[in-house]
């Protein structure tokens, strides 16, 4: 009888132990580590395209002199020949750029080279109706920008991810055309005219805003910028006779202007810093 009781108790304990074990929660699998997204950086080589509008702020002037008395040169000095008002060529401008940025905390240092083609021509005419005893005299000027390139440094500030505010400045070079003339029928020769097409070197400066597109498009960025350029002056002089006098006139056109353009860049970021990933 005692043996039967002991066997029954052992069986009950075994069954209750199995039931308790079944009620225990199973061990959860270890959490899967998901690395954080890499920190955004402007560091890297980029290339892109741009397009916009340019307009000139050029000035045009005459300087006259006489060697043997009052002649057309004196008339220039007295205002008998009026120089056309300040003007410059204007029209479409567009091309491409390539550059490199390096980000240090919130600051971005960079170098950019661009080359753009341009369209547009502007001209002005001033007319003197015969005051001061001179016959009617007209002066005219024209200017055209064919292409423009720059090599500029960039200094930027990134207040938040994907946004860059920058200033820029450096070397400018371009091909421009200039022409000016004076028509004085009583002079010999009656027409003073000059024209040129040459490559000039100067400087450019400006600033802009660039925004990198989010998510999977973060290698692409769009920008809007303004540049002022100055390529110097085109100057020419000619000597002529006016009645018994020997006179000279010098004409000068300044090649400078403004550019507003939008651009699209692709950043290759081959040298961008790698994201820090924790190891387990």
Order of alpha helices (4+ residues) and beta strands (2+ residues): alpha-beta-beta-alpha-beta-beta-beta-beta-beta-beta-beta-beta
